[in-house]
Each structure stands twice: as C-alpha cells, then as structure tokens.
C-alpha cells in the first residue's frame, strides 16, 4: 500500500509556525542587541518636575505703597520699578543731609584757612622778635657805653620778652589747629566723613522707596495692594526667571549606581508631548533622600518595619536656547532619560 500524501493545510501550518518562530527569534535578537548596546546604559524616570528660582520681592524700609507698576503674570526687566513707596519724609531727610555735608565742608575749609593764617602769623611774629632782639642788642650796647639811658635798654628787653611770648602763643595755636587737621585732606576730615555717611544713609532710605526687579522674569504671587503699610521683610510679590529653570528627577536608589555628573539627558514634557525633546546634563545628586531631609523624618525603630525603595533628587540642567524656544513652567511633569555610557 502507498502512504497517503500530506495535505496542503498541514504544510502551510508548519510554514507559518516556522515563520512565527523566526520572527520571535529575530525580535528577541533585536531586543537583546538593543539592551546590550543602548538599554543597559539608560536610566528612565517619570517622577521628575520642573523647578526654578522664585525670587521674593520684599521692601528694605518701612512705608506706604503709593503705586504698583506690574500685575500678576506680567513680564519684567531687570531694574524695572515694581512698587513705589511714599518718599516725602526720605526726600526731606536727604535735603537735610546735603545741607549738613555742605556745612561740614565749609567748616573744614575754614579750619584749613585758619591753619594757613596762623602760619603767616608765626612768620610775622618771628620777624617782629628778630627786630626787637636787634633793638635790644643796640640799646644794651649804647647803655653800656653811657650813650643811652638804662631805661631804654630795660624797655627793649621787656619788648623782646613780649615778642617771644607772642611767638610761643602763635606756635601753640598752630599746633592746636594742626592737631585738628592731622595732615588729613579736606575730604577725609572726620566731620566731613560723618556728614557723607549721613548723606549716604539718607540717599539709601530715599532710593529704597523704589523697589526694582532684581532680575528679568515674570511676576507671580502678587500680594501687595495700594495704600498698604509695609515693613522690611514683607513679601510683596515674586519674580520667576523662566530662563533659569532646571528639572529635579527623583530616581530610585537602585538607579543611582551608574549616574555621574555631566552625563547627557533627554527630556520630554507633558506640555509639549513627545514631539519636543529637551536636552540637558546631570548637574548634581542630592546628599540624601527626600525622607532624610523631611521636617518629620520617618522612624523605623518601632518594630513594624516595611522596606520602601527610597528616592534621591537628581538635578538636571537644561539648555537655555531650548527653553527660549519652548518655555516651561514651574512644577510641570517631565520624563527623563539619562545616558550612562560615561561611567
């Protein structure tokens, strides 16, 4: 008897199974190759959020708010006036400080003029003393030869003593003035420097009535109102510089093994989807987990201990050009992929 021939459906089934097995083997090979070449060098996390500086605007002097030049979400330039306080009292104090400085300079100038005058007086007294001494010598010579009365010689001697005393008084006055000057120029005189310090303080008090933006950004959390009485330290508003943002990615502790500073990072934001890819690099790794720096750290010594995988914040620096093209906002969710080839 002849064997029955194999039916065509059975041959097709074996062919399909073979093709399917080859496809699975090819997919597995591709997956293995991708993991060996790429996958094992990637650390991915979704627990990442945009962070940035939130600069608080606070007054440095007490006063009443008379004008507010910006509102919530307004862009501001560095140095732009945000809030103005009443400055009438500060302006009056500034004018008074200017007058006090002018008076101090005038008095110091008078002191220098007096010093020069006293030096001239000493020169005059020295010449007078020399003249009187010469007269005294001549009259003493004449009196010794009985050519002039003795009284004239005594009078000349007394005049010489008076001239010497006047010279000594002038020298002491000059020494007193010189002690006040102390070989210090006019601008460095103590009274002038004190007046300059008062003027500087008055100017700062007046200038602090204008509250400028310390950097460029956007206004957030405005809390000040017209007519409000504010004091140093009160939070008026915040300025957020959107060109100085970074991403804080909370990696699991077992993902930190091959993370290093400077490794390249690719990021995508839920705001833009996968079409926009941000690039950055690992800037820093926190010195502890979030639980370690919590206000109330967890206590695991109670006996009911359950191991929980901890997370460590890793800061990702973003490129400024990409931030300018696709602005982000604080708190947005990000997906982070770190290339760990550079280990």
MOVEN-V257163 format. One record per helix or strand of 2 or more residues. SS is the DSSP state (@ for helix, = for strand). FROM is the first residue (numbers start at 1). LEN is the number of residues. If there is no record, write none. Layout:
ss: (SS;SS)
from: (FROM;FROM)
len: (LEN;LEN)
//
This chain:
ss: (@;@;=;=;=;=;@;@;@;@;=;=;=;=;@;=;=;=;@;=)
from: (8;39;42;63;75;81;88;150;186;190;210;217;229;235;253;264;273;311;320;333)
len: (30;3;17;6;2;5;57;32;3;18;3;4;2;18;3;6;13;8;6;7)
//
